[in-house]
Amino acid sequence: MDYQEINKQNLPKWIDALKYLTTILKENNIKYYLSASGLEYILGSKTYPYDIDLFVSRGNVGKALELLSPLSITEIHEWNHKYVEFQGKCDGIPFEICEWEKEPNEITQKKFKDFEISIIG
């Protein structure tokens, strides 16, 4: 099974899910940044992302869970024995809202399709 081909076919749903999730965070003044394969993809990599990894402050993980609770599939839990996160699915696309290790010095906006994504700049 060619997972890159499956991810490529799911790309329109992935883009819609990314736009939806980041719009909810922005509308609720939750600072975030995109990471992992999603970031690589919007920066021009030919690796097609499977999921969406968004990082926020510890205090905003709970707020994000509250806002996205209809989509969540886990409660907030620890990872790496010190950070918190939760997982969900948006139109079948898996996502994670994770606590960032430390607040980034600079978050910039990257134009992607018809919207902007917050990335570490």
C-alpha positions, 0 to 999 in steps of 0.5 A, a space after each residue: 500500500 502506497 501511503 503517500 498516494 493515499 495522503 495525496 488523495 486525501 489532500 483536499 480534505 486535509 487542507 479543509 481540516 487545516 483551514 477549519 482548525 486554524 480558523 477556530 484557533 485564530 477566532 478565539 485568540 489562541 496563538 499556535 503554530 503548525 509543525 511536522 509533515 504539514 509544515 513541510 508540505 506547506 513549505 514545498 516538500 513533496 511529502 504529503 501529510 497524513 495528520 495535522 500537528 498544531 502547537 499551543 501554550 499549555 494554558 490553551 490546550 484546554 481551551 482548544 479542547 473545549 472549542 474542538 470537543 465535538 471533534 476530539 477523540 481523546 481527553 488531555 493527556 501527558 506525552 513525553 512525561 511533561 507536556 500535554 496534548 489531545 487528539 481528534 479527527 476533522 472530516 476523517 483527518 487526524 489532528 493533535 493539539 500539543 503543548 509547545 516545549 517553550 513559547 516561540 520567539 517569533 510566529 509568522 504567517 505563511 500564505 497557503 492557498 486562500 488562508 494563512 498559517 502560523 509557523 515559527 519564523 
